[in-house]
């Protein structure tokens, strides 16, 4: 089988100033006979490379690199940089046929005439040479994830009977047992760099050419190296050292404060993690989250009912709250959908057992659900109870509530819209509970919205009256927020306060259609 190298090498390679050889690539392509013809022959004669069984893979790398030796030596002689990412060293024999038959051996590193001894050895633990120059910093930065496939024995000379590396050879990285796995050869105007198999070669080369190489071979990087020597401390400006020290102190102080604030944020997240659990939890996690919320609200006596003695096999409540008005019993559920009638009503059956035990009817049953818990809370169906379930709860003196409402109640209390005490009072309600303060009076639902929902039209009675500066409570589904009245219009005229009839209110915050307003 006749083959050719299919090499695409620049004819003017000897004129290049920066050359990169990546020997670590090992891509394989399928053989196609039409790709291996000799179309450049001007006669019927020529030499060919032949492959014979049992050879199943043709690797032209060593041959191509050997043929490049002359161009590479010329380029380096004129002043160039050669970067090599090293693979294992292989010796391959090639068979030529045509005008004459011959065999030729080439090894991977035959592209240079003089080369240190090289041994195939693989590893992943690399250590960078100690030093403060950019090349050593770069090697340290990219040592993680790098691999080596060969080790080198660099040439030495003896001075006063002691071995020393030849002056142009500089080790860059070592294996775990201190064998050289990366080095460079520098002669002032040219440089050859042998690097290991670095993981992110693109990022490495970018930093190498921008930072390290100009420092080592300034003649090849006139623009990058221009004025580089001025960065040496001996040429520093007056006060430079003091100012840099002060800057470091500022950075250190800032980082300390930043770390302190990060710690506060983390602690705050832990302290109030129960709020997220209200929206995602189920079973024990959800019960514990609800109890923590109740304690925050001021129900200090809220306890997990599982800690109390109960009749074996009988469904009981999850939480008990002993209050001055009586006993609040709560069933808590976290579910993927919405509640069935039996789930909503089960807590009512528990009430009669508790009333009998207490000898009084001061028991307030409440069902709290984290419904559709796999969906974002803001897009869930709210309220998640149908009309019959709400009506049955009202008739049976039971309360219905969602954990999304509890989550929003936290914000209402924090913003001062409702007090902890007023929030606690709502837990005695029956039917579908809302957290609108009882001191607020109903205005109704706007009949029209304008200006991106910041202007609303309501049909108001003579009382209650609304004036500019009033804070309204606006409830939409399970979300409650506070908005400010900027101005009031009646009969197309701006007035001090509303009167009975159609009134326009300009608000500082948009409100959703269907929202119920209170003042």
PyMOL commands that set and color helices and strands:
alter all, ss='L'
color gray80, all
select helices_A, chain A and resi 13-15+33-36+61-67+69-78+134-141+201-216+218-220+222-225+228-231+233-235+240-271+273-280+283-297+305-307+341-358+377-379+387-395+403-414+420-428
alter helices_A, ss='H'
color red, helices_A
select strands_A, chain A and resi 2-3+18-22+48-50+81-85+91-97+102-107+117-123+126-128+148-153+156-159+162-165+169-175+180-186+191-195+303-304+319-322+327-334+363-370+398-402+431-432+442-445+448-450+455-460+471-476+479-490+493-495+501-507+516-518
alter strands_A, ss='S'
color yellow, strands_A
deselect
rebuild
show_as cartoon
